């Protein structure tokens, strides 16, 4: 987490954007994203020039000889007014052409810059933003990654247009449970700011450091391991930069409406899916991919996304996804069909109920994490249920940090779900339910359907004894009133 002067600088720049008339946090982050990318391009050029001192020629150059004035290291030395004019009139048009002009891994990011708009309102503000970015040690992945995470947290602080991120601690939990491996291909079909993909990459760095030293695995890590799709171009730009600043050179972050007919060609492609898809409202039935409609006939996005996850996964692939509680117990034919499919045709591993306050203050909907493995041949034996009652933050709109948290316990018990967890009573916070019981309940997956209430025997006094006590108390009150009355007479 960034602290001290750098964090204060970010806050001051943020306030300056707001006072300058830009109140949408996504737009603020987007403008900072463009400038971070421009600085990154210049650093790539500087690296190419250093190599040229040994080879005699510049390879993979970003800037042509007539474009040097567009480089970060050049225009940042200008006065505020001159810099503002150059950036708005020349640098941003160059940025928009970048995706078509250059190949290689730059096009991954350049593609998302095609619609880049320069909206910094004043030369003075641009100068302040440039000074802030100049102080960031871009060679330190942790620092610039933390900076971007701090910027993205501003989305959650503002909640503009209903756009907010999955809480980082919930993402971390889901990644830990699915445990990505260096050979996996990880996908989030509704990636937003790419929080799940970033967390998966950090998990690989922490748990499999050899993946970054082996040449083949390193190439896979940077170029073919992470895949994210979204149909919001702003989110694609922000998500791509989030990956870049966390040290991923060329992730597959692309524009796509994952539920549409146009995206129906992909199937059996990924080994891990991590997602919190949008689940508000319905879609135009005609625009939904026909193969998804054959799987589950519905307009509800939450059901269609689960069907999509099953289509995208390879056999043996695993998923950890957030769904609204209605998916667990909905009574429509589509709800029942999908749950039966998870239990009978695939391997449903776990249902983890989350507190209803996890997404406050922007959504109070109750949600759960589904964990399943695609087998296409069944395999569900016991389904592990966990009732998360505390996640380390208050469950009101303020979401202040608190001491109580079940998340580490979830991690520990997840590892024991096939052994000691199956011996726990259903009165406990976590327990296992045999497949036969779930089938008998019509494939209902709500935790409360299987939880057993713990009855405590209590002894109550006989009613006549209680009545006698009440009469004695009334007599005492009457006597006291009589004495008070006599004193006042």
Secondary structure, DSSP 8 states (H G I E B T S, - for coil): ---HHHHHHHHHHHHHHHHTT---HHHHHHHHHHHHHHHHHHHHHHHHHHHHHHHSS--S-SS-GGGGGGSHHHHTTS-HHHHHHHIIIIIHHHHHHHHHH--TTHHHHHGGGTT-------HHHHHHHHHHHHTS-TT-HHHHHHHHHHHHHHHHHH-GGG-----HHHHHHHHHHH---TT--EEETT-TTTHHHHHHHHHHHHH-GGGGTSHHHHHHHHHTSEEEEES-HHHHHHHHHHHHHTT-SS-EEEE--TTBGGGTT--S-EEEEEE----SSB--GGGB-HHHHHH----BHHHHHHHHHHHHEEEEEEEEEEEETHHHH--SHHHHHHHHIIIIISEEEEEEE--TTTTTTT----EEEEEEE--SS----EEEEEE---EEE-SSTT--EEEEE-HHHHHHHHHTTTTGGGGS-TTSSEEEEEHHHHHHTTT---HHHH------------HHHHHHHHHHHHHHHHHHHHHHHHHH-
